[in-house]
């Protein structure tokens, strides 16, 4: 029989056709799956890169805000002469990485005092606004700052005084703590814009990547198509260039919300994946986009190479099958059966023919390697699941232990006086850093404290346990809350290498007559709910938080809790509980949630319930703690 009509030739031809068909399906399937996988990985990479860059920016800007806040509080609480102010401002500029200069404006505290307005530059080009006759009071930035409730970041601007560079400035109103928080001026810190843009240049220079940095008011501080000198807003750029595909990104920037989106460039037609990431709470936003064109181009080249190599192997296989049809058919059938077992999830049986040096052996070894990899991955998944379950169990036990450390609410009865003391704490994570304490000392005194530890999670819980222990020991040996906080300040500084700190409101109340003494270590002032429904914020002056440095300056507030009145202490997890629209619960809603007829326990439960109702469905972002102390006296009892 002629070789063209032989069975081996037919087998070889059919094998070749089948191999070519399988190769085509393999290339198509691999291309579809690889495209999906690569694009997904590219999205994850873009999102992770944007988040990492935003965190770097936030860290740099947060350092500026912390330094500025610290100087504002120092000058607001201390009386410094002009030379000391210059030294302090210069130290702030030198201590802030990358800072180009700082400005301090201080209006006279009393009649006869001289104002202070001085700019300290890192390059030595200082400027005295008073000597130069510069009318800073007429400037919009000064008027906005002294009227602002808190600090704010400026838009990029060209600064000639600081070396002819583009700058951004953090401005902070300066309030006199001793005069009812009266605004006396401002303090600001300049940061070269290059310091911020330099943190994202590595992303901007990647092929196919585009990076934009948007200032709080919408100015494009960095954009590959808009020069900084144009001072163009993002919304104006969208309108001018016709880039309406970026409208959702502009809306996310306006709302200070993160966003991930796939869109088509209205000009070039390229498909891009864009991530919008807010830079902390600074008001700045980072836009990172990656084009799919380069990714798809590389994938297509790989698929063409795969198809070419596969076609060559199919031709060789067809020639070999013609001669070795009988020897090849049986091993292939066995390999097919083994592949079917693998597809059905049976990974125990080894793949046969792995010892063969030909294509059959290569396929067998590939399947065996895949089988081993799948088994390893299944074991790793099982181990990870067990480890996670163990971790969750340990965190649950830690939460129970932490909550068990906190005292229960109580009612203390003395003759006709009844003092209700109750608190409620809900950690944002399994364990948290908020705490409260009740300590009965002597026959008629109740010590109490409520506080908030920096950070969250396990580190905050450990520092919280230490703080509670130190406060309780100090309270049993002290006469006034300032002594308790002074002793705790000294103890908590020892061995605090992590620089954690706690804000604490500490007080002592007489059960019979309601006489109360309070002291604060950086904590929010408590509220006093009168029996007639009036609410006032007690003017408790604050000392420094516990843990930073040793201090004994904790001013006392003395007063009396009238019958039917409630003293309410809380942590910032109440007022800073945000809803899905990024709105805070705030002090106004806190006051509105109080009811004078409720006892201490019901008061706490009602307030926490209203906070959760306001924030739902947004997740709880911080620990929530509220402490209430209410005095009741029977009718006819002495006041």
Buried (B, 14 or more C-beta within 10 A) or exposed (E): EEEEEEEBBEBBBEBBEBBBEEBEEBBEEBBEEBBEEBBEEBBEEBBEBBBBBBBBBBEBBBBBBEBBBBBBBBBBBEEBEEEEBBEBBBBBBEEBEBBBBBBBBBBEEEEEEEBBBBBBBBEEBBBBBEEEEBEBEEEEBBEBBBEBEEBBBBBBBEBEBBBEBBBBBBBBBBBBBEEEEEBBBBBBBBBBBBBBBEBBEEBBEEEBBBBBBBBBEBBBBBBEEBEBEBBBBBBBBBEEBEBEBBEBBBEBBEBBBBBBBEBEBEEEEBBBBBBBBBBBEBBBBBBBBBBBBBBBEEBEEBBEEBBEEBBEBBEEBBEBBBEBBEEBEEBBEBBEEBBEBBEEEEBEEEBBBBEBEBBBBBBBBEBBEBBEEEEEEEEEEEEEEEEEEEEEEEBEEBBEEBEEBBBEBEBBEBEBBBBBBBBBBBBBBBBBBBBBBBBBBEEBBBBBBBBBBBBBBBBBBBBBBBBBBBBBBBBEEBEBBBBBBBBBBBBBBEEBEEEBBBBBBBBBBBBBBBBBBBBBBBBBBBBBBEBEEEBEEBEBBBBBBBBBEEBEEBEBBEBEBBBBBBBBBBBBBBBEBBBEEEEBBBBEBBBEBBEBEBBBBBBBBBBBEBBEEBBEEBEBEBBBBBBBBBBBBEEEEEE
